[in-house]
Amino acid sequence: MEKETIQSFDRGSALSIFGSDRKEDLVALVFALILALVIYIGY
C-alpha cells in the first residue's frame, strides 16, 4: 500500500489580507456581528 501524501496548507496565508490570524479573526467576528444586527433589525 502506498502512503498517501496529505497536503498541508498554512492557515489562510494565501488568502489573508491581514498580517496576523488574530486580527483577521477579530475583523471577521465584528463583521459577523454587524451583519447579524442588520438582519435582526431589518426583519
PQR file with spaces between the fields and no chain letter, atoms N, CA, C, O and H, PARSE charges and radii, in Angstrom:
ATOM       1  N    MET     1       0.837   -1.196    0.000 -0.4000 1.5000
ATOM       2  CA   MET     1       0.000    0.000    0.000 -0.0000 2.0000
ATOM       3  C    MET     1       0.876    1.252    0.000  0.5500 1.7000
ATOM       4  O    MET     1       1.818    1.376    0.784 -0.5500 1.4000
ATOM       5  N    GLU     2       0.542    2.164   -0.893 -0.4000 1.5000
ATOM       6  CA   GLU     2       1.303    3.410   -0.945 -0.0000 2.0000
ATOM       7  C    GLU     2       0.790    4.382    0.109  0.5500 1.7000
ATOM       8  O    GLU     2      -0.401    4.438    0.412 -0.5500 1.4000
ATOM       9  H    GLU     2      -0.223    2.063   -1.529  0.4000 1.0000
ATOM      10  N    LYS     3       1.705    5.122    0.640 -0.4000 1.5000
ATOM      11  CA   LYS     3       1.332    6.113    1.642 -0.0000 2.0000
ATOM      12  C    LYS     3       0.843    7.375    0.940  0.5500 1.7000
ATOM      13  O    LYS     3       1.557    7.957    0.123 -0.5500 1.4000
ATOM      14  H    LYS     3       2.673    5.076    0.393  0.4000 1.0000
ATOM      15  N    GLU     4      -0.372    7.792    1.264 -0.4000 1.5000
ATOM      16  CA   GLU     4      -0.909    8.995    0.632 -0.0000 2.0000
ATOM      17  C    GLU     4      -0.272   10.229    1.254  0.5500 1.7000
ATOM      18  O    GLU     4      -0.104   10.316    2.470 -0.5500 1.4000
ATOM      19  H    GLU     4      -0.952    7.319    1.928  0.4000 1.0000
ATOM      20  N    THR     5       0.076   11.170    0.406 -0.4000 1.5000
ATOM      21  CA   THR     5       0.647   12.407    0.923 -0.0000 2.0000
ATOM      22  C    THR     5      -0.483   13.386    1.189  0.5500 1.7000
ATOM      23  O    THR     5      -1.284   13.694    0.306 -0.5500 1.4000
ATOM      24  H    THR     5      -0.060   11.099   -0.582  0.4000 1.0000
ATOM      25  N    ILE     6      -0.527   13.856    2.393 -0.4000 1.5000
ATOM      26  CA   ILE     6      -1.565   14.804    2.792 -0.0000 2.0000
ATOM      27  C    ILE     6      -1.005   16.211    2.622  0.5500 1.7000
ATOM      28  O    ILE     6       0.016   16.562    3.212 -0.5500 1.4000
ATOM      29  H    ILE     6       0.124   13.605    3.109  0.4000 1.0000
ATOM      30  N    GLN     7      -1.680   17.002    1.814 -0.4000 1.5000
ATOM      31  CA   GLN     7      -1.231   18.376    1.605 -0.0000 2.0000
ATOM      32  C    GLN     7      -1.631   19.213    2.806  0.5500 1.7000
ATOM      33  O    GLN     7      -2.789   19.217    3.223 -0.5500 1.4000
ATOM      34  H    GLN     7      -2.510   16.716    1.334  0.4000 1.0000
ATOM      35  N    SER     8      -0.674   19.907    3.344 -0.4000 1.5000
ATOM      36  CA   SER     8      -0.988   20.789    4.467 -0.0000 2.0000
ATOM      37  C    SER     8      -0.831   22.238    4.006  0.5500 1.7000
ATOM      38  O    SER     8       0.150   22.608    3.361 -0.5500 1.4000
ATOM      39  H    SER     8       0.267   19.903    3.005  0.4000 1.0000
ATOM      40  N    PHE     9      -1.806   23.021    4.351 -0.4000 1.5000
ATOM      41  CA   PHE     9      -1.792   24.420    3.966 -0.0000 2.0000
ATOM      42  C    PHE     9      -1.626   25.274    5.209  0.5500 1.7000
ATOM      43  O    PHE     9      -2.171   24.956    6.266 -0.5500 1.4000
ATOM      44  H    PHE     9      -2.603   22.721    4.875  0.4000 1.0000
ATOM      45  N    ASP    10      -0.878   26.350    5.084 -0.4000 1.5000
ATOM      46  CA   ASP    10      -0.806   27.297    6.174 -0.0000 2.0000
ATOM      47  C    ASP    10      -2.173   27.960    6.293  0.5500 1.7000
ATOM      48  O    ASP    10      -2.810   28.280    5.289 -0.5500 1.4000
ATOM      49  H    ASP    10      -0.435   26.608    4.225  0.4000 1.0000
ATOM      50  N    ARG    11      -2.607   28.157    7.510 -0.4000 1.5000
ATOM      51  CA   ARG    11      -3.968   28.618    7.746 -0.0000 2.0000
ATOM      52  C    ARG    11      -4.202   30.014    7.167  0.5500 1.7000
ATOM      53  O    ARG    11      -3.832   31.024    7.766 -0.5500 1.4000
ATOM      54  H    ARG    11      -2.089   27.897    8.325  0.4000 1.0000
ATOM      55  N    GLY    12      -4.825   30.041    5.989 -0.4000 1.5000
ATOM      56  CA   GLY    12      -5.237   31.308    5.409 -0.0000 2.0000
ATOM      57  C    GLY    12      -4.113   32.207    4.926  0.5500 1.7000
ATOM      58  O    GLY    12      -4.335   33.393    4.685 -0.5500 1.4000
ATOM      59  H    GLY    12      -5.125   29.220    5.503  0.4000 1.0000
ATOM      60  N    SER    13      -2.917   31.668    4.781 -0.4000 1.5000
ATOM      61  CA   SER    13      -1.799   32.540    4.424 -0.0000 2.0000
ATOM      62  C    SER    13      -1.915   33.058    2.991  0.5500 1.7000
ATOM      63  O    SER    13      -1.516   34.185    2.697 -0.5500 1.4000
ATOM      64  H    SER    13      -2.736   30.704    4.977  0.4000 1.0000
ATOM      65  N    ALA    14      -2.460   32.232    2.106 -0.4000 1.5000
ATOM      66  CA   ALA    14      -2.533   32.625    0.703 -0.0000 2.0000
ATOM      67  C    ALA    14      -3.622   33.675    0.479  0.5500 1.7000
ATOM      68  O    ALA    14      -3.490   34.538   -0.389 -0.5500 1.4000
ATOM      69  H    ALA    14      -2.784   31.316    2.345  0.4000 1.0000
ATOM      70  N    LEU    15      -4.683   33.598    1.256 -0.4000 1.5000
ATOM      71  CA   LEU    15      -5.812   34.496    1.040 -0.0000 2.0000
ATOM      72  C    LEU    15      -5.876   35.622    2.065  0.5500 1.7000
ATOM      73  O    LEU    15      -6.734   36.500    1.980 -0.5500 1.4000
ATOM      74  H    LEU    15      -4.790   32.897    1.961  0.4000 1.0000
ATOM      75  N    SER    16      -4.974   35.590    3.023 -0.4000 1.5000
ATOM      76  CA   SER    16      -5.050   36.546    4.125 -0.0000 2.0000
ATOM      77  C    SER    16      -4.697   37.950    3.658  0.5500 1.7000
ATOM      78  O    SER    16      -3.715   38.150    2.944 -0.5500 1.4000
ATOM      79  H    SER    16      -4.277   34.876    3.092  0.4000 1.0000
ATOM      80  N    ILE    17      -5.502   38.914    4.066 -0.4000 1.5000
ATOM      81  CA   ILE    17      -5.189   40.312    3.761 -0.0000 2.0000
ATOM      82  C    ILE    17      -4.609   40.998    4.987  0.5500 1.7000
ATOM      83  O    ILE    17      -4.207   42.160    4.923 -0.5500 1.4000
ATOM      84  H    ILE    17      -6.300   38.752    4.646  0.4000 1.0000
ATOM      85  N    PHE    18      -4.567   40.282    6.102 -0.4000 1.5000
ATOM      86  CA   PHE    18      -4.000   40.829    7.329 -0.0000 2.0000
ATOM      87  C    PHE    18      -2.719   40.073    7.666  0.5500 1.7000
ATOM      88  O    PHE    18      -2.494   38.960    7.191 -0.5500 1.4000
ATOM      89  H    PHE    18      -4.894   39.338    6.154  0.4000 1.0000
ATOM      90  N    GLY    19      -1.896   40.690    8.485 -0.4000 1.5000
ATOM      91  CA   GLY    19      -0.634   40.064    8.848 -0.0000 2.0000
ATOM      92  C    GLY    19      -0.799   38.927    9.832  0.5500 1.7000
ATOM      93  O    GLY    19      -0.082   37.929    9.768 -0.5500 1.4000
ATOM      94  H    GLY    19      -2.079   41.594    8.871  0.4000 1.0000
ATOM      95  N    SER    20      -1.747   39.080   10.745 -0.4000 1.5000
ATOM      96  CA   SER    20      -1.896   38.065   11.783 -0.0000 2.0000
ATOM      97  C    SER    20      -3.271   37.417   11.704  0.5500 1.7000
ATOM      98  O    SER    20      -4.243   38.035   11.270 -0.5500 1.4000
ATOM      99  H    SER    20      -2.330   39.891   10.798  0.4000 1.0000
ATOM     100  N    ASP    21      -3.331   36.166   12.132 -0.4000 1.5000
ATOM     101  CA   ASP    21      -4.605   35.450   12.140 -0.0000 2.0000
ATOM     102  C    ASP    21      -5.559   36.040   13.166  0.5500 1.7000
ATOM     103  O    ASP    21      -6.771   36.064   12.953 -0.5500 1.4000
ATOM     104  H    ASP    21      -2.541   35.665   12.486  0.4000 1.0000
ATOM     105  N    ARG    22      -5.008   36.519   14.289 -0.4000 1.5000
ATOM     106  CA   ARG    22      -5.873   37.060   15.339 -0.0000 2.0000
ATOM     107  C    ARG    22      -6.623   38.285   14.848  0.5500 1.7000
ATOM     108  O    ARG    22      -7.816   38.433   15.113 -0.5500 1.4000
ATOM     109  H    ARG    22      -4.024   36.498   14.462  0.4000 1.0000
ATOM     110  N    LYS    23      -5.923   39.172   14.126 -0.4000 1.5000
ATOM     111  CA   LYS    23      -6.568   40.373   13.601 -0.0000 2.0000
ATOM     112  C    LYS    23      -7.637   39.987   12.578  0.5500 1.7000
ATOM     113  O    LYS    23      -8.720   40.570   12.543 -0.5500 1.4000
ATOM     114  H    LYS    23      -4.954   39.051   13.911  0.4000 1.0000
ATOM     115  N    GLU    24      -7.317   39.007   11.758 -0.4000 1.5000
ATOM     116  CA   GLU    24      -8.277   38.551   10.758 -0.0000 2.0000
ATOM     117  C    GLU    24      -9.515   37.965   11.425  0.5500 1.7000
ATOM     118  O    GLU    24     -10.638   38.205   10.980 -0.5500 1.4000
ATOM     119  H    GLU    24      -6.437   38.533   11.786  0.4000 1.0000
ATOM     120  N    ASP    25      -9.307   37.192   12.500 -0.4000 1.5000
ATOM     121  CA   ASP    25     -10.439   36.611   13.221 -0.0000 2.0000
ATOM     122  C    ASP    25     -11.295   37.695   13.871  0.5500 1.7000
ATOM     123  O    ASP    25     -12.522   37.601   13.875 -0.5500 1.4000
ATOM     124  H    ASP    25      -8.394   36.998   12.861  0.4000 1.0000
ATOM     125  N    LEU    26     -10.651   38.718   14.419 -0.4000 1.5000
ATOM     126  CA   LEU    26     -11.411   39.800   15.051 -0.0000 2.0000
ATOM     127  C    LEU    26     -12.248   40.562   14.030  0.5500 1.7000
ATOM     128  O    LEU    26     -13.406   40.887   14.289 -0.5500 1.4000
ATOM     129  H    LEU    26      -9.654   38.794   14.416  0.4000 1.0000
ATOM     130  N    VAL    27     -11.664   40.846   12.873 -0.4000 1.5000
ATOM     131  CA   VAL    27     -12.411   41.553   11.829 -0.0000 2.0000
ATOM     132  C    VAL    27     -13.581   40.702   11.349  0.5500 1.7000
ATOM     133  O    VAL    27     -14.672   41.219   11.108 -0.5500 1.4000
ATOM     134  H    VAL    27     -10.723   40.582   12.662  0.4000 1.0000
ATOM     135  N    ALA    28     -13.355   39.405   11.211 -0.4000 1.5000
ATOM     136  CA   ALA    28     -14.435   38.512   10.791 -0.0000 2.0000
ATOM     137  C    ALA    28     -15.537   38.463   11.841  0.5500 1.7000
ATOM     138  O    ALA    28     -16.720   38.433   11.500 -0.5500 1.4000
ATOM     139  H    ALA    28     -12.469   38.985   11.407  0.4000 1.0000
ATOM     140  N    LEU    29     -15.156   38.455   13.113 -0.4000 1.5000
ATOM     141  CA   LEU    29     -16.138   38.434   14.189 -0.0000 2.0000
ATOM     142  C    LEU    29     -16.973   39.707   14.205  0.5500 1.7000
ATOM     143  O    LEU    29     -18.198   39.648   14.319 -0.5500 1.4000
ATOM     144  H    LEU    29     -14.196   38.480   13.390  0.4000 1.0000
ATOM     145  N    VAL    30     -16.313   40.859   14.091 -0.4000 1.5000
ATOM     146  CA   VAL    30     -17.021   42.137   14.063 -0.0000 2.0000
ATOM     147  C    VAL    30     -17.950   42.210   12.859  0.5500 1.7000
ATOM     148  O    VAL    30     -19.089   42.664   12.972 -0.5500 1.4000
ATOM     149  H    VAL    30     -15.318   40.907   13.999  0.4000 1.0000
ATOM     150  N    PHE    31     -17.462   41.763   11.705 -0.4000 1.5000
ATOM     151  CA   PHE    31     -18.286   41.772   10.501 -0.0000 2.0000
ATOM     152  C    PHE    31     -19.521   40.890   10.674  0.5500 1.7000
ATOM     153  O    PHE    31     -20.618   41.259   10.256 -0.5500 1.4000
ATOM     154  H    PHE    31     -16.537   41.395   11.613  0.4000 1.0000
ATOM     155  N    ALA    32     -19.337   39.722   11.292 -0.4000 1.5000
ATOM     156  CA   ALA    32     -20.462   38.808   11.525 -0.0000 2.0000
ATOM     157  C    ALA    32     -21.474   39.420   12.488  0.5500 1.7000
ATOM     158  O    ALA    32     -22.682   39.280   12.298 -0.5500 1.4000
ATOM     159  H    ALA    32     -18.446   39.422   11.632  0.4000 1.0000
ATOM     160  N    LEU    33     -20.979   40.101   13.525 -0.4000 1.5000
ATOM     161  CA   LEU    33     -21.891   40.737   14.476 -0.0000 2.0000
ATOM     162  C    LEU    33     -22.692   41.860   13.825  0.5500 1.7000
ATOM     163  O    LEU    33     -23.895   41.988   14.050 -0.5500 1.4000
ATOM     164  H    LEU    33     -19.997   40.216   13.679  0.4000 1.0000
ATOM     165  N    ILE    34     -22.014   42.669   13.018 -0.4000 1.5000
ATOM     166  CA   ILE    34     -22.706   43.754   12.321 -0.0000 2.0000
ATOM     167  C    ILE    34     -23.751   43.199   11.358  0.5500 1.7000
ATOM     168  O    ILE    34     -24.870   43.705   11.282 -0.5500 1.4000
ATOM     169  H    ILE    34     -21.036   42.565   12.835  0.4000 1.0000
ATOM     170  N    LEU    35     -23.377   42.162   10.630 -0.4000 1.5000
ATOM     171  CA   LEU    35     -24.308   41.540    9.694 -0.0000 2.0000
ATOM     172  C    LEU    35     -25.515   40.966   10.426  0.5500 1.7000
ATOM     173  O    LEU    35     -26.649   41.106    9.968 -0.5500 1.4000
ATOM     174  H    LEU    35     -22.468   41.751   10.691  0.4000 1.0000
ATOM     175  N    ALA    36     -25.267   40.316   11.573 -0.4000 1.5000
ATOM     176  CA   ALA    36     -26.368   39.762   12.362 -0.0000 2.0000
ATOM     177  C    ALA    36     -27.285   40.864   12.876  0.5500 1.7000
ATOM     178  O    ALA    36     -28.505   40.700   12.873 -0.5500 1.4000
ATOM     179  H    ALA    36     -24.346   40.203   11.945  0.4000 1.0000
ATOM     180  N    LEU    37     -26.717   41.988   13.317 -0.4000 1.5000
ATOM     181  CA   LEU    37     -27.532   43.105   13.792 -0.0000 2.0000
ATOM     182  C    LEU    37     -28.377   43.701   12.673  0.5500 1.7000
ATOM     183  O    LEU    37     -29.552   44.012   12.873 -0.5500 1.4000
ATOM     184  H    LEU    37     -25.726   42.122   13.320  0.4000 1.0000
ATOM     185  N    VAL    38     -27.779   43.859   11.498 -0.4000 1.5000
ATOM     186  CA   VAL    38     -28.519   44.411   10.361 -0.0000 2.0000
ATOM     187  C    VAL    38     -29.684   43.510   10.002  0.5500 1.7000
ATOM     188  O    VAL    38     -30.782   43.996    9.731 -0.5500 1.4000
ATOM     189  H    VAL    38     -26.825   43.607   11.336  0.4000 1.0000
ATOM     190  N    ILE    39     -29.462   42.211    9.995 -0.4000 1.5000
ATOM     191  CA   ILE    39     -30.540   41.269    9.681 -0.0000 2.0000
ATOM     192  C    ILE    39     -31.594   41.280   10.784  0.5500 1.7000
ATOM     193  O    ILE    39     -32.792   41.239   10.503 -0.5500 1.4000
ATOM     194  H    ILE    39     -28.570   41.816   10.215  0.4000 1.0000
ATOM     195  N    TYR    40     -31.150   41.336   12.028 -0.4000 1.5000
ATOM     196  CA   TYR    40     -32.082   41.327   13.172 -0.0000 2.0000
ATOM     197  C    TYR    40     -32.953   42.568   13.176  0.5500 1.7000
ATOM     198  O    TYR    40     -34.156   42.483   13.419 -0.5500 1.4000
ATOM     199  H    TYR    40     -30.177   41.370   12.255  0.4000 1.0000
ATOM     200  N    ILE    41     -32.349   43.735   12.904 -0.4000 1.5000
ATOM     201  CA   ILE    41     -33.105   44.980   12.904 -0.0000 2.0000
ATOM     202  C    ILE    41     -33.972   45.090   11.639  0.5500 1.7000
ATOM     203  O    ILE    41     -35.095   45.593   11.677 -0.5500 1.4000
ATOM     204  H    ILE    41     -31.371   43.805   12.706  0.4000 1.0000
ATOM     205  N    GLY    42     -33.427   44.611   10.538 -0.4000 1.5000
ATOM     206  CA   GLY    42     -34.126   44.724    9.263 -0.0000 2.0000
ATOM     207  C    GLY    42     -35.394   43.890    9.209  0.5500 1.7000
ATOM     208  O    GLY    42     -36.372   44.276    8.568 -0.5500 1.4000
ATOM     209  H    GLY    42     -32.515   44.202   10.507  0.4000 1.0000
ATOM     210  N    TYR    43     -35.378   42.759    9.874 -0.4000 1.5000
ATOM     211  CA   TYR    43     -36.571   41.923    9.872 -0.0000 2.0000
ATOM     212  C    TYR    43     -37.223   41.992   11.243  0.5500 1.7000
ATOM     213  O    TYR    43     -38.253   41.357   11.470 -0.5500 1.4000
ATOM     214  H    TYR    43     -34.584   42.445   10.395  0.4000 1.0000
